[in-house]
Amino acid sequence: MKNSITSNGKKFQAYKEFSGLTRIFHWIRAFAIFGLIFTGFYIAFPFLQSQPSPQPTNFLQAYIRSWHLFLGFALIGVSIFRLYLFIFDRASRLERVSFYQCLSPKVWIEQIKVYLWVGKHPHIKGAYNPLQFVTYFILAVLTLIICLTGVVLYYNVYHNGLGSVLEDYFKWFEVMCGGLANVRLIHHIVTWAFIIFIPVHIYMVIWNSLKYPNGGADAMISGLRYKKIEKVNN
């Protein structure tokens, strides 16, 4: 790509791995998920006590629910646009290339050996190694499920306006799940899947950044990855 840097006698070429929109959507989804987890647990179990007042102004539960709805629809919108970028955006080509790495048993074996500390990092042509790609695909499926269940829970509380429209289009999912109680249970279980994913994801990002400092965690901030191209003679 454009820039090159020199570090410890080695020369690295910088190239754009993630577009600006991809990075923005990543952080919006991250903050939305954190907010949804907190507000969701509060809605299920209101553990905060508002200040007593004779005036009908303490609507803490309503405020928390409103933020939950706002963040939920933000997650839905960003996820739709994120899928569009993955499929059609020219700047996301490296992410699409990652799919073909999943079809190579050799790359799978080499990558697993890396995580077991018994091998060198394989040459990855795309943005993700096979394990990362499969993990993010599963995360996308979980996002789809939690969004669908969230929509069902929404229109069962807000029956008019948007809720009425959504019910016409998503009632099939409620029926497929076997009723509203199962929808709520699935919504709760998938939330725990996100809770488990978050610390594992953060740990693996930091681990890769420390073991292979060629972009790592800051790639989702700067969008740049660095590829070693040659040694510099001192």
C-alpha angles and dihedrals in degrees: 000000000000115000133044130192134192123225129168092347094309128110122221130194116216118219133174111257102166126032122229093255091050091054094045092050091048092057094042089053091046094053091041092054093049090049093046092052093052097043092042093056090046091053089050093045116014099212096167122082118212120219110274113249135165088224119088092239104104103097099150094143090049092049092049091048091049091053090047091054093045093050091043094056089043089055091049094049096045092046091053092050090043090056089049091053092048092053103036111015113106090209089059094059092113090058091053091048088058089071092069091055087064090063093060115088089192093060090046092053093046092048093049089050088055092055089048090053092239102104147038123262110271122234106268117198096190135049095269137041116234095264091050092048094050091046092051091046090054088047089053090052090049089049090052092050095047091047093050093047090046091054090051092050089048098054091045088062101034105044099173134063113001091004091059091050093048092049091059091054102036105033087101090067092053090051092047090054091052100250143323096295091059091046090056091047092051090048090054095046093049089050088060089050088059091047090055093044097052100065092039090051093048092047093050093047091052091043092053091045092054097041096041107024097186098115106315117153095000090059088082088054104039096022090224131124124189124222122195110237107168147342119261117227113228 
